[in-house]
Amino acid sequence: MASIRVPPGIRLFDKIADFRAWRRQILLNGQSLGYVPTMGALHQGHLALVTAAKQQCDQVALTIFVNPAQFAPTEDLSSYPRTLQSDLDKLAITAPQAAVLVPQVAEMYPGGIELDVNKQKGAFVEVKGLSHQLEGITRPHFFRGVATVVTKFLNIVQPDHVYFGQKDVQQCMVLRRMIRDLHFGIKMNVCPTVREQDGLAMSSRNVYLSPSQRQHALVLYRALMLMQNMYDNTTKHAPTLVAAATDYINKAAQKVADSGEDWEMKLDYISINAPDDLSEITGDINSGCIISGAVFVGKTRLIDNLIIDVDF
C-alpha cells in the first residue's frame, strides 16, 4: 500500500498483528469499539453505518476486504470495485480518527482459498436454516463465505458493537443467529437501508449500471412498494402480492426487450417470508413479514427488501 495516501488521523493497518496491538490499547484505555465490515467501494450506506458506530462508541474500526470465499467461480471477484484511496478519503470526512484494517488474502486464509467450494480446505462456518432460501438459491455458497469471514473478523477486531445494513436483510439474519449461537459477546446493530434520491438502494455494484440500465434500476423497489401499498390497502394474501410484483417486473422487462436495448432485464425472485425464520408465507400475512427480491438489470444483480409490521 505504498502508493496510498493516508488522510491525517486515519489509522491504516495491513497486518492483523498490528491492528490487534492497536485494539489492545483501546481495551486497556477502557474505550468501546464499534466495527463496520465492508468490501470497500464505500458509499453513503457504508458511511451511515460508520456514523452510527461513531455515535454509539468511543472508537470506530472498519475492515476493507473483498472476500473470495463468498464469490462463486462465475462471479465478479476480479472485477469487483477496489477503491481504497477514495474509501479512505470518504472515511476521513465521516470518522477522521477511524482505524482501518486492509488485510491480505494470504493472511485471512493462511491455507489458501479456492473459489470452488469442493476444493476448499480449512475451517469454514455455516448457519443452517437461514442460508438456503432466497439469496441462497441463486448463490448457494454465499452465506457460508460471509459467515466464515465475519467470524474471522469478529475474532480479530473483538468489537463491542458491529453494524450491518438492512439492504442485506438475509445476511443480517444469518449473522445475528451466528453471533448468538457462537456466543460472541457483541451487540449487533441493523441500520436502515440508505437510498438514492429516487429510491434505489445504495450498493457498490450500482457502478456497473450503464446510464440506460440506471433508468430502469428502480423496477425492483417500485415492485416492492406496490406490494406494500396493496398490503396496506387491499389484501394481505401473500401469493396475490407476489403475483402483482412479478407481473410488474415482467412487464417492465418486456418493455426493455421491445425497446431494442442490447441488454435484458430478468426477475430472479420475489418472496414474502416470516421475520423469525425466513420461512415462505404462502397464505395470509398475519404478523408482519419481510418482502424481498432480486432482479438482473443487464449483468448487474440488484437486491432490495422492505420489512413490514416488524420491529427488526
C-alpha positions, -999 to +999 in steps of 0.1 A: +000+000+000+030+023-006+011+044-031-018+050-008-020+085+008-034+080+043-055+110+054-045+127+087-059+109+117-069+077+099-050+046+112-044+022+084-032-014+090-024-042+066-012-067+092-036-084+117-009-083+144-005-045+141-043-040+143-045-062+173-019-042+191-040-010+185-071-029+196-054-040+228-046-004+237-082+006+231-092-021+256-067-010+281-080+025+278-115+013+287-129+026+254-157+009+235-152-001+199-178-001+170-170-021+139-182-019+103-172-048+080-170-038+043-157-049+010-147-013+002-161+008-026-177+029+002-209+048-004-233+067+018-248+034+030-215+023+045-208+058+059-242+057+076-231+026+095-199+044+104-218+073+117-240+050+138-209+034+152-193+068+159-224+080+178-225+049+200-189+040+206-156+057+216-137+043+187-146+031+152-129+004+131-136-008+096-123-037+076-120-034+038-116-069+023-130-084-009-137-118+004-130-146-021-150-172-001-183-155-009-178-155-047-186-184-069-161-191-098-185-175-122-190-143-102-173-109-103-144-113-078-117-100-102-138-070-114-154-061-080-146-024-075-115-017-054-112+020-045-090+021-013-078+057-018-113+070-023-126+049+006-101+064+030-108+100+018-145+095+023-140+079+057-117+108+068-146+131+064-171+110+084-148+095+110-114+111+109-100+090+137-111+057+124-089+026+123-090+006+090-077-029+086-070-040+050-056-075+053-041-096+025-060-127+013-030-149+023-032-138+059-070-142+061-069-176+045-035-190+055-042-223+039-052-207+007-087-203-007-103-219-038-134-204-053-147-239-060-162-250-026-155-286-034-118-278-035-116-257-003-097-269+027-097-254+062-122-240+087-155-226+074-187-215+091-222-224+081-255-212+095-282-238+088-318-230+083-313-193+072-289-197+043-305-220+018-335-199+007-339-165-011-303-153-019-291-188-011-309-203-041-290-182-066-258-180-046-257-213-027-223-208-010-226-171-004-236-172+032-210-198+040-184-174+028-199-144+046-203-163+079-167-175+077-151-142+070-173-123+096-164-149+122-127-143+114-131-105+116-151-106+148-123-127+164-097-102+151-115-070+158-133-080+190-157-051+189-184-042+214-208-033+186-210-044+149-231-027+123-248-040+092-273-025+067-309-037+062-304-039+025-288-073+031-316-085+053-310-122+050-273-117+057-283-098+088-304-127+100-277-152+092-251-132+111-274-124+140-280-162+145-243-169+141-233-143+168-259-158+191-251-194+186-213-190+187-216-168+219-198-137+206-202-111+233-210-085+207-241-063+201-253-065+165-269-033+151-290-033+119-293+001+103-320+012+077-313+009+040-298+041+026-312+051-008-305+074-037-329+103-040-351+083-064-353+053-040-326+030-054-309+011-026-272+021-025-249-007-035-212-009-046-224-028-076-246+001-088-214+014-105-218-014-130-251+000-143-249+019-177-269+051-180-297+033-198-298+005-172-298+030-143-330+045-157-346+010-153-329+000-120-359+012-098-381-016-111-375-038-080-380-011-055-412+000-072-425-036-073-418-039-035-436-006-029-465-019-049-467-049-026-466-028+005-493-005-008-515-035-016-508-049+018-517-017+035-549-010+015-562-041-004-550-076+006-527-094+029-527-126+008-490-133+001-494-151-033-515-122-046-489-097-036-461-118-052-481-123-084-486-085-087-449-077-082-439-105-106-463-092-132-450-056-127-413-066-132-421-090-162-439-062-180-410-038-173-386-064-187-407-068-218-406-031-224-368-032-222-368-060-247-393-042-270-371-010-269-342-027-287-317-023-258-286-045-261-292-058-226-321-076-208-339-073-175-347-106-158-365-114-125-346-136-102-371-139-074-398-121-053-407-136-020-426-129+012-410-145+043-416-148+081-393-124+100-382-150+126-370-180+104-374-168+068-400-195+060-420-186+030-455-172+037-480-189+013-513-177+027-524-146+045-498-125+063-508-124+100-479-109+119-457-089+097-432-101+071-401-094+050-407-088+013-376-091-008-364-097-043-336-097-068-336-086-104-309-087-131-306-054-149-281-063-176-254-083-159-259-064-126-279-082-100-299-058-077-314-068-044-338-050-021-363-056+006-389-040+028-397-050+064-434-047+071-450-045+106-419-060+122-396-045+148-364-057+132 
